[in-house]
Amino acid sequence: MNGKAFRNVLFLSLIGCIGGSLVGDILGEHFAKIEFLRRTYSIGTAKPLVVDFKVMSFTLGLNFNINLMAIAGIILAIVVYSKIRK
């Protein structure tokens, strides 16, 4: 996989993740039986790293909030990309 193809897959995966997360939130809010679609799982640092030099300070942290529909969106985006590419 060359650099451009990797960027395309990464971009489509990000779009699929955001779209899937939105769909999961909307469906989970309106239908009580599938409320589990709204439940998010946090992956990353609980507290960000703070570096303070008295003159300048910066904060480093990375956190992903993923739900079931976000994962489904990523998978769907990869499948769509593989179909488009052929």
Secondary structure as a PSIPRED ss2 file (coil, helix, strand):
# PSIPRED VFORMAT (PSIPRED V4.0)

   1 M C   1.000  0.000  0.000
   2 N C   1.000  0.000  0.000
   3 G H   0.000  1.000  0.000
   4 K H   0.000  1.000  0.000
   5 A H   0.000  1.000  0.000
   6 F H   0.000  1.000  0.000
   7 R H   0.000  1.000  0.000
   8 N H   0.000  1.000  0.000
   9 V H   0.000  1.000  0.000
  10 L H   0.000  1.000  0.000
  11 F H   0.000  1.000  0.000
  12 L H   0.000  1.000  0.000
  13 S H   0.000  1.000  0.000
  14 L H   0.000  1.000  0.000
  15 I H   0.000  1.000  0.000
  16 G H   0.000  1.000  0.000
  17 C H   0.000  1.000  0.000
  18 I H   0.000  1.000  0.000
  19 G H   0.000  1.000  0.000
  20 G H   0.000  1.000  0.000
  21 S H   0.000  1.000  0.000
  22 L H   0.000  1.000  0.000
  23 V H   0.000  1.000  0.000
  24 G H   0.000  1.000  0.000
  25 D H   0.000  1.000  0.000
  26 I H   0.000  1.000  0.000
  27 L H   0.000  1.000  0.000
  28 G H   0.000  1.000  0.000
  29 E H   0.000  1.000  0.000
  30 H H   0.000  1.000  0.000
  31 F C   1.000  0.000  0.000
  32 A H   0.000  1.000  0.000
  33 K H   0.000  1.000  0.000
  34 I H   0.000  1.000  0.000
  35 E H   0.000  1.000  0.000
  36 F H   0.000  1.000  0.000
  37 L H   0.000  1.000  0.000
  38 R H   0.000  1.000  0.000
  39 R C   1.000  0.000  0.000
  40 T C   1.000  0.000  0.000
  41 Y E   0.000  0.000  1.000
  42 S E   0.000  0.000  1.000
  43 I E   0.000  0.000  1.000
  44 G E   0.000  0.000  1.000
  45 T C   1.000  0.000  0.000
  46 A C   1.000  0.000  0.000
  47 K C   1.000  0.000  0.000
  48 P C   1.000  0.000  0.000
  49 L E   0.000  0.000  1.000
  50 V E   0.000  0.000  1.000
  51 V E   0.000  0.000  1.000
  52 D E   0.000  0.000  1.000
  53 F C   1.000  0.000  0.000
  54 K C   1.000  0.000  0.000
  55 V C   1.000  0.000  0.000
  56 M C   1.000  0.000  0.000
  57 S E   0.000  0.000  1.000
  58 F E   0.000  0.000  1.000
  59 T E   0.000  0.000  1.000
  60 L E   0.000  0.000  1.000
  61 G C   1.000  0.000  0.000
  62 L C   1.000  0.000  0.000
  63 N E   0.000  0.000  1.000
  64 F E   0.000  0.000  1.000
  65 N E   0.000  0.000  1.000
  66 I E   0.000  0.000  1.000
  67 N C   1.000  0.000  0.000
  68 L H   0.000  1.000  0.000
  69 M H   0.000  1.000  0.000
  70 A H   0.000  1.000  0.000
  71 I H   0.000  1.000  0.000
  72 A H   0.000  1.000  0.000
  73 G H   0.000  1.000  0.000
  74 I H   0.000  1.000  0.000
  75 I H   0.000  1.000  0.000
  76 L H   0.000  1.000  0.000
  77 A H   0.000  1.000  0.000
  78 I H   0.000  1.000  0.000
  79 V H   0.000  1.000  0.000
  80 V H   0.000  1.000  0.000
  81 Y H   0.000  1.000  0.000
  82 S H   0.000  1.000  0.000
  83 K H   0.000  1.000  0.000
  84 I H   0.000  1.000  0.000
  85 R H   0.000  1.000  0.000
  86 K C   1.000  0.000  0.000
